[in-house]
């Protein structure tokens, strides 16, 4: 059975800035793989969650780490 998965994009910049936001959804039979991309001035993570609640909890967690 297909489910909807929610993507959270978190960006960690070399200057210490951290951002996190809901980045879209995907219908799939299995959860998409989480990814990490290292760029010159930031690391970008895309994490997938099976519910909006879990996705927003991750955003809150990441934003809390930036304080």
C-alpha positions, -999 to +999 in steps of 0.1 A: +000+000+000+013+034-009+019+059+019+027+096+019+062+105+033+072+140+044+107+155+036+125+178+060+154+198+047+179+209+073+209+231+064+239+236+086+261+265+074+298+269+083+290+302+101+268+283+125+234+292+109+209+264+109+177+262+090+151+235+088+118+233+068+092+210+054+104+203+019+077+183+002+060+150+001+063+118-019+039+089-024+058+056-021+056+020-010+087+023+011+103+053+029+127+071+007+164+071+018+176+100+038+204+120+021+233+142+031+250+166+007+282+184+016+287+217-001+314+243+002+295+264+028+269+241+042+258+205+047+222+197+035+202+169+050+169+155+036+152+133+061+119+115+054+091+108+079+059+088+077+038+115+093+036+153+094+038+152+132+072+135+131+084+158+104+074+189+124+090+174+155+123+171+136+121+207+124+115+218+160+144+197+172+168+211+146+157+247+152+161+242+189+197+231+183+204+265+167+197+285+199 
